[in-house]
Amino acid sequence: MKNDDVIIGYHPANVDFAIQLAVDLQCQGYSVLIDKLAIHPLQSKISFFDAACSRANHAIVILSKAYVESPSFQQELNSLLE
């Protein structure tokens, strides 16, 4: 297993693509942080994303029109860039 944690940011409209990407990266030995595969039932998406951003060595953002137009886009992008 590689030591690299990768976080994937995406819009729910792109969830199938994001999950497939996560699975593909895991098959290559990466530790992938994606809410659909790792979030706890009582954990909010925002708290998961903030914690994952502080842990991840790499970030992948699936930019789609839906993601860029979403209210959480700027907040998630800011978390990634901190």
C-alpha positions as CSV (number, residue, x, y, z in Angstrom):
1,M,0.0,0.0,0.0
2,K,1.3,3.4,-0.9
3,N,1.5,6.1,1.8
4,D,-0.5,8.5,-0.3
5,D,-3.9,9.5,0.7
6,V,-6.0,11.0,-2.1
7,I,-9.2,12.9,-1.5
8,I,-11.8,13.1,-4.3
9,G,-14.2,16.0,-4.5
10,Y,-17.2,15.7,-6.7
11,H,-20.9,16.6,-7.2
12,P,-23.5,14.0,-6.4
13,A,-24.4,14.0,-10.1
14,N,-20.9,12.5,-10.7
15,V,-21.0,9.9,-7.9
16,D,-20.7,6.9,-10.2
17,F,-17.6,8.3,-11.9
18,A,-16.1,9.3,-8.6
19,I,-16.6,5.9,-7.0
20,Q,-15.1,4.1,-10.0
21,L,-12.1,6.4,-9.9
22,A,-11.7,5.7,-6.2
23,V,-11.9,2.0,-6.8
24,D,-9.3,2.2,-9.6
25,L,-6.9,4.2,-7.5
26,Q,-7.3,1.8,-4.6
27,C,-6.4,-1.1,-7.0
28,Q,-3.2,0.9,-7.7
29,G,-2.4,1.0,-4.0
30,Y,-3.6,4.4,-3.1
31,S,-5.6,5.1,0.1
32,V,-8.6,7.0,-1.2
33,L,-10.7,9.4,0.9
34,I,-14.2,9.7,-0.6
35,D,-17.3,10.3,1.4
36,K,-19.5,7.6,-0.2
37,L,-16.9,5.0,0.8
38,A,-15.6,6.3,4.1
39,I,-18.1,8.6,5.8
40,H,-19.6,7.5,9.1
41,P,-23.4,7.5,9.3
42,L,-23.5,10.3,11.9
43,Q,-20.7,12.4,10.4
44,S,-21.5,15.4,8.2
45,K,-20.0,15.6,4.7
46,I,-18.4,19.0,5.6
47,S,-16.6,17.6,8.7
48,F,-15.5,14.5,6.7
49,F,-14.2,16.7,3.9
50,D,-12.3,19.1,6.3
51,A,-10.7,16.1,8.1
52,A,-9.8,14.4,4.9
53,C,-8.3,17.5,3.4
54,S,-5.9,17.8,6.4
55,R,-4.9,14.2,6.0
56,A,-4.6,13.9,2.2
57,N,-1.4,14.3,0.3
58,H,-3.2,14.7,-3.0
59,A,-6.6,16.0,-4.2
60,I,-8.6,15.2,-7.3
61,V,-11.6,17.4,-8.0
62,I,-14.1,16.2,-10.7
63,L,-15.0,19.5,-12.2
64,S,-18.4,19.4,-13.8
65,K,-20.9,22.2,-14.5
66,A,-23.0,20.8,-11.6
67,Y,-20.1,20.9,-9.2
68,V,-18.9,24.4,-10.1
69,E,-22.5,25.7,-9.7
70,S,-23.1,24.0,-6.4
71,P,-23.2,26.0,-3.2
72,S,-20.5,23.9,-1.5
73,F,-18.0,24.2,-4.4
74,Q,-16.1,27.3,-3.1
75,Q,-16.0,25.9,0.5
76,E,-14.6,22.6,-0.6
77,L,-12.1,24.2,-3.0
78,N,-10.9,26.5,-0.1
79,S,-10.5,23.5,2.2
80,L,-8.4,21.8,-0.5
81,L,-6.2,24.8,-1.0
82,E,-5.4,25.4,2.7
